[in-house]
Amino acid sequence: MSDGPLFLSLGNKNKDGRLTTRHIRRIVKQLLGFLGVDNSTHGFRHFFATETLKVLPAHRAQKFTRHKSIDMLQVYNDEIQRDEDVELLHKKLEQVAYAS
């Protein structure tokens, strides 16, 4: 996992060239507003991490989400598993209902 800046600033002269968290939050919020999505920057990150975990194992998804710990990704993985379990339960209950 790289420790360098993910987003470089073209105008802000930080010592390491990074965009500030506040600036990234403002950019994402403007983009989400333009797209008509009522969500926060963290909500967007949550969505991205969840969707990434649906297609990649946690140790590989960690590189894309830039979480420092795989344990942090487990929260998203638990949500995915819960949603899958609920869907399986609904299907099973439908089978039981139609069998009676």
C-alpha positions in Angstrom: 0.0 0.0 0.0 1.4 3.4 -1.0 1.8 6.2 1.5 2.0 8.9 -1.0 -0.8 11.4 -1.9 -3.8 9.9 -3.6 -4.9 13.3 -4.9 -2.3 16.0 -5.8 -3.1 19.7 -5.5 -2.3 21.9 -8.5 -2.9 25.2 -6.6 -2.7 24.5 -2.9 1.0 24.6 -1.9 1.0 22.0 0.9 4.5 20.8 1.8 3.7 17.3 0.4 1.5 18.4 -2.5 -1.7 16.8 -1.2 -5.2 18.1 -1.5 -6.6 18.8 1.9 -9.4 16.6 3.3 -11.6 19.7 3.4 -10.9 20.3 -0.3 -11.6 16.7 -1.3 -14.8 16.7 0.7 -15.9 19.9 -1.1 -15.2 18.5 -4.5 -17.0 15.2 -3.8 -20.0 17.0 -2.3 -20.3 19.3 -5.4 -20.1 16.3 -7.7 -22.7 14.3 -5.7 -25.0 17.4 -5.7 -24.5 17.8 -9.5 -25.5 14.1 -9.9 -28.5 14.5 -7.7 -27.1 12.1 -5.1 -28.0 13.0 -1.5 -25.0 11.5 0.3 -21.8 12.5 2.1 -18.2 12.0 1.2 -17.9 9.2 3.8 -21.1 7.7 2.4 -19.5 7.6 -1.0 -16.4 6.0 0.4 -18.6 3.4 2.2 -20.4 2.6 -1.1 -17.0 2.3 -2.9 -15.5 0.0 -0.3 -18.7 -2.2 -0.2 -18.8 -2.6 -4.0 -15.1 -3.2 -4.1 -15.4 -6.0 -1.6 -18.1 -7.6 -3.6 -15.6 -8.3 -6.4 -12.2 -8.5 -4.6 -10.9 -10.3 -1.5 -10.3 -7.9 1.4 -6.5 -7.9 1.1 -6.8 -6.7 -2.5 -9.7 -4.3 -1.8 -7.6 -2.7 0.9 -5.2 -1.3 -1.7 -8.1 0.5 -3.5 -9.9 1.7 -0.5 -6.6 2.7 1.3 -7.8 1.4 4.6 -4.9 0.9 7.0 -6.3 -2.3 8.4 -8.2 -5.2 6.8 -10.1 -5.3 10.1 -11.7 -2.0 9.1 -12.9 -3.6 5.9 -14.6 -6.4 7.8 -17.4 -4.0 8.8 -18.3 -3.6 5.1 -17.8 -7.3 4.5 -20.2 -8.1 7.4 -22.9 -5.8 5.7 -22.5 -7.7 2.4 -22.8 -11.0 4.2 -25.9 -9.8 6.1 -27.5 -8.6 2.9 -26.8 -12.0 1.2 -28.1 -13.9 4.2 -31.4 -11.8 4.2 -31.8 -12.5 0.5 -31.3 -16.3 1.0 -33.8 -16.2 3.9 -36.4 -14.4 1.9 -36.0 -17.0 -0.9 -36.4 -19.9 1.5 -39.4 -18.3 3.2 -41.0 -17.9 -0.3 -40.4 -21.6 -1.0 -42.1 -22.5 2.3 -45.0 -20.2 1.6 -45.6 -21.6 -1.9 -45.2 -25.2 -0.7 -48.1 -24.9 1.9 
